[in-house]
Amino acid sequence: MLCQNLILNIHGETDKETTVLDSVGYLKNHKNYKSLANTIDTLAVQLNKLGYIEHLFEAPEKSNDSTVNAFVTLNKKYEYLYIRYNPHAIPSELLNSLDITTDNSNLQIKFINVEYTLRLLNAKLTENGLPFSTLQLEHIKIENDSVKAELITSQKDTPRHLDKIVIKGYEKFPKKFIKYYAKLKRGNLFNMDQIIEKTNTINTLTFANLIRDPEVLFTKDSTTLYIYVEKQKSNNFDGYIGFTTNEDTNKLEFSGYIDMLFRNNLNYGETLKLLYRSDENEQKTFNINIDAPYIFNSPIGADLELNIFKKDSTFSTVDQSLKLYYQINTKHKAYLGISSTQSNNLLDESYSASIDDYESTFYTTQYKYLNTNQDNSLLPTKSYADIELGFGSRTYEDTKENQILVQSELYHSFYLNHNNSIFTRVTSGYLQSENYLENELLYFGGINSIRGFDENSLTANMYGVLNLEYRYQLNSTIYINTITDFSYLENNVTEQKEKIIAIGVGFTLLTKAGILKLQYANGKTENQPFNIDNAKIHISITAQF
């Protein structure tokens, strides 16, 4: 048996009313009478929302086997609904924030906005700690040529607050991160949307993540929040090997470093970082850094650092610093600190006039920004900024000079699409002083600076490095990249001003052991041609345990 389609035409009492009905819109073609009747019912609801609450439908009439005509009289259109409400149940501040017109305990709302406004109002009541509140219109009637109604609220309880926060799964999770990092604490007004948003910040921590969404237990007198967390492996081992051929001895020379990071091993959220580096030019670096967040159960953290640098038998330098920081939110940190430096000349005084014993003290301010990409374990950091400014003085040979030290590192990845991105990084350093000593200059160069050069083989009182990489991610575990590095330096000790460039290729591979990087780069100064014998191969691996 064939199914015959029905065509529905709805007419107003006048051509103007028919135009209104057509503008509202309705389904004209139907397979059966049930579908046709549903369309008429839906149109009636839409007309009520527009303010035609006195409209009248006549019974549909069939003009032929396939056409059905329906007639409706719209009558008067009411622009506003006046709603009486209980001012004690709905604060006036809340109504003002939603820009709702009020007059003598009445809300004045356009008919077309009634449903949206009541939904928004109920959502705001929920945000204000009333999760079980509901709103309902009753006693709708036409009075004095206006449509009036009464707003009934089911809310009986006082606003709810968080009375208890319970961690499940990783019971030793440092509670201070709940209070200061996620900004959730007892006494907060209950708002489930905000709770979900704030607990999700735990996923940005490197040592923990959420297992599932938080849950809430309501009792008559209390509200308990359950957060489900698991501990993550967050200790890192990072190392690399660089090798090249010595032009004088024609032998293969190696350099490298070991960088170990221990995080949250005491369940405090603390970080301990150890670095030992030995370079081709007999430079040795030892660095230890301790980051203790939220000390004394306060929002303040402490960062302590000791750095020992020795350049062959020329000089040694010891740097110490103490910084206090405030974690503004999950991405931003602000620091204030003090640092001191003591450097000793290991040569005979007559050997080099530009190297001398000195001591310096700086008062520093620092800002850090970190924006992670949680969905990409191969490229976990999208943006990073570290800017430090120091004011101090340096003393040598009974001479005291004021100095300014500025150091920065900024990088960002521009994602062209799922596979292609461009990585940009700018690092710089600037030491302002009336006179300069060789053993106080800034060192740079190598795999984490301008590639194609030995680690810390370049010295300057002012420098800048621009790293550019085009990255093509083959899959979730490997990407290949180009290397284009530019640098400019000024060294007032040697009266040197120089431009440097390096080019190369590399790849990064995510393995079970960690992230493996191999970079091949060739660097040169502006007055020097590229020489394949000067190329460097840098290999590093970052393992997590």
Disulfide bonds with the S-S distance in Angstrom:
none
